[in-house]
């Protein structure tokens, strides 16, 4: 959450950048997150598309049973987003064929370092927890769905079929399990260690070691290291990320920055208008009075 | 429909007699609510073909709204996770609010800049603004997932980094400001002379406060989409979104006032006085001149913004063609207004104003619905039930507007308060 100190800090650094005339956005540098925050690493070269992560996620989060069983591979015929995966779900695995190679990619919340959804929420129901997961407080949510509008990864979903308790649905990185010292359900269920759970800083090193260790096997890029200002969920891949429907237009600027300029205008506007308008009013008001004075003199 | 001329003389006759309590109440109700008729007469006067149609529309809408609250949002809307905001917000909030800038635009002209020429329409402008915001909130209530928590951003939990938080605060504050701004007319109707004097005394302060709030939330409404650069089509997404929204809201407000002024001349003639009717042509030409200037600025900035975002490369795509339709309509308007004003042709100015409304409705619909999530396939824009609800709520808004104008001095000066106008 943006508290006053953060707000000031970011404001001052923005000012400093402005004065220095440097247009370069150094997103990750002015983010003072918890250095030990947790994250996940997905290695798409390892994933075999067994969907055990989906099943484990479903069970861990007490979600309703799916219409097609988790062993059914016919679901791969379409590209599923978590929320349209035939029933409420927090994650989905999709199959791609790239140059004759079959590649699987797991989709879920990216747990951004500076999430768009968090800066969108008017009641601070979405929060980047100290531990790393982006969590949601159902006691505060008003159901405005601005988080869904804001998310560049099209992740959060809303329960449109509930009139009295519509919930925001997305992966919470098994926040409860993490608090109890457990590993998130999907990482625990993965039989081939395609999902690794750990400190984000360690995961970046792991990812780079794998990429550098086998440069022919991997694309030289860790998706999420800088995307959207850095995400908690990281990916490495053997085929270009664009082939796996990764949004390549998210840039490296953190999303809250996009509205910061506008929000910093608020105080200026609030101070300027009364002064200006008061002045205008007095100008014509005085002119009016002078005129009536002169009229009075004539009589 | 009764005659207004007799209303106030009648009142004086009642007061000369000794009255019992029940008589006072009966006369008060008759005078204030039933426009001088007995309940039976009033009820009969309501049964007109137009009112029956309006009633049916409202019933259909009320049924659908009940469905939404009892069962689910997906019962009546096409809203989905691919289209989180549907027609309710597009119409009620993103289109309704810019047109409701009428109160602050005309209010500023009259009370701050002292342009007395626009005095006859200022009360109407404020009433339209107030109702626009009130119904924006009503649309929001229908659309919110948990509408019973609508006050949460004000009291319970503050999402200070959110533009929507800003919008929530400003819209609620401005709704109160506009209620107070309109109160002199309501208090004149109720005959509360002392209270009205207090309300009139607050006019300048309220107007300045209204400008502060309006600048920010008009800009903020489109500013909310700043968070969605990849999702809003590049021909509409620009970092100038807030300022484009603010400028076009001024244009929208002026256009609405020209059109409503014309409509009131036709449909509400008997509710208006000479002071109002005799000044309208002159006012329309003045507003037309202002609209020409405002829209010229808007279109210029808009074209610069497309260049700034280097989005011209999308021009030869379906969205590009759709963009051309919108920008062509908005682009010819400044010249059309200018031409009408030069020729002193009120009709041309009125047609231009109606076209401005079309252009700005298109623009807001594009930003909030049509060009949003443009990369996702197979989106349904809205469900017919959503459309019925919108029509029904707009019908209610018109009924409320007519109810107020029929009773309170909006298009006329109250005979007891002439010269004491706020």
Interface residues (C-beta under 8 A of the other chain):
Chain A: X1 X2 X3 X7 X81 X83 X84 X116 X118 X119 X120 X121 X122 X123 X124 X125 X140 X141 X142 X143 X144 X145 X146 X148 X149 X150 X152 X154 X156 X157 X158 X160 X161 X162 X163 X166 X247 X249 X250 X251 X255 X256 X258 X259 X261 X262 X263 X265 X266 X269 X270 X273 X274 X277 X278 X280 X281 X284 X285 X288
Chain B: X68 X69 X70 X71 X72 X73 X74 X77 X79 X80 X81 X82 X84 X85 X108 X111 X112 X113 X114 X144 X145 X146 X147 X149 X150 X152 X153 X156 X157 X158 X159 X160 X161 X162 X163 X164 X165 X166 X167 X168 X204 X207 X208 X211 X212 X215 X216 X219 X220 X223 X224 X225 X226 X227 X228 X229 X230 X231 X239 X242 X372 X376
